[in-house]
Amino acid sequence: MTLTIGTGPFGERPAGTPNVERSGAFLLFEDSPRRVRAKFGGETVVDSRRAKLLHEEEHLPVYYVPESDVRMDLLEPTEHSTHCPRKGHASYWTLRVGDQVSANAAWSYSEPLESAPSLTGYLAFFWDKLDAWFEEDEQVFGHARDPYHRIDTVPTSRHVRVRVDGEVLAESTRAWALFETGLPTRWYLPPEDVRRDLLLPSDKQTRCAYKGLASYCSIRAGGELVADAVWFYPQPLRDAQDVKDRLCFYNERVDIELDGEPQERPSTRFS
């Protein structure tokens, strides 16, 4: 989402029309005002008040932290390496705390390309190769939060109708619209306005860095099974409190009408 993903200005499907040609090599390296910490095996591996965020086209933002803010005594250099045409040659480290090992968990660019930001002296870590990440004193899940990402939840009296293969699944004038950077507008409906007899429980769960842990349902309607097309947040994070326990449908997989006007199914990575 945001600057570099989805409909962001440097994403794969920009929502607007810029007056400059996209080069396909967008990089933005900026200071983060947040204290960033990461833990592994019971040890604090990263503790930085000088972290930077790297925004890269078609990638989520990544924290880069000064080596002096990393427990380098817990890192072992490895033979693994990769090459990025935008940034250069990356070297890797394995993280070891007692008997716990996270192979090739960190990387750095000691000699980045001239066209790349000044990455020398900074390390980055694969988010899921550490046990926990914190911004200030709040644990953050999934990936680093992007300062250009925004969520707005707004009540709406629009008439929202949801169909699957012609069968009406939900109908409401009491929805909340959730506007999220880089994504289609999502319509969260009260459960009583949804045909819950057409929903099947699912084991799927996903975690959003901005909204929290989502649970899913599948749809059986109109002779069609649409897997994991409905979700809700039983315990949302603070930015999504307004949509707690409300049901939302992938615009990409069902047919939605707003005030009687059919909406085109958007094309996203969830299609």
Secondary structure, DSSP 4 states (H G I P E B T S, - for coil): -TTTSTTSTTSSS-SS--SS---S--EEEEE--S-EEEEETTEEEEEESS-EEEEETTS--EEEEEGGGB-GGGEEEEEEEEEETTTEEEEEEEEEETTEEEEEEEEE-SS--TTS---TTEEEE-GGGSSEEEETTEEE-SSPPPTT--EEEEE----EEEEETTEEEEEES--EEEEETTS--EEEE-GGGB-GGGEEEEEEEEEETTTEEEEEEEEEETTEEEEEEEEEBSS--GGGGGGBT-EEE-TTTSEEEETTEEPPPP-STT-
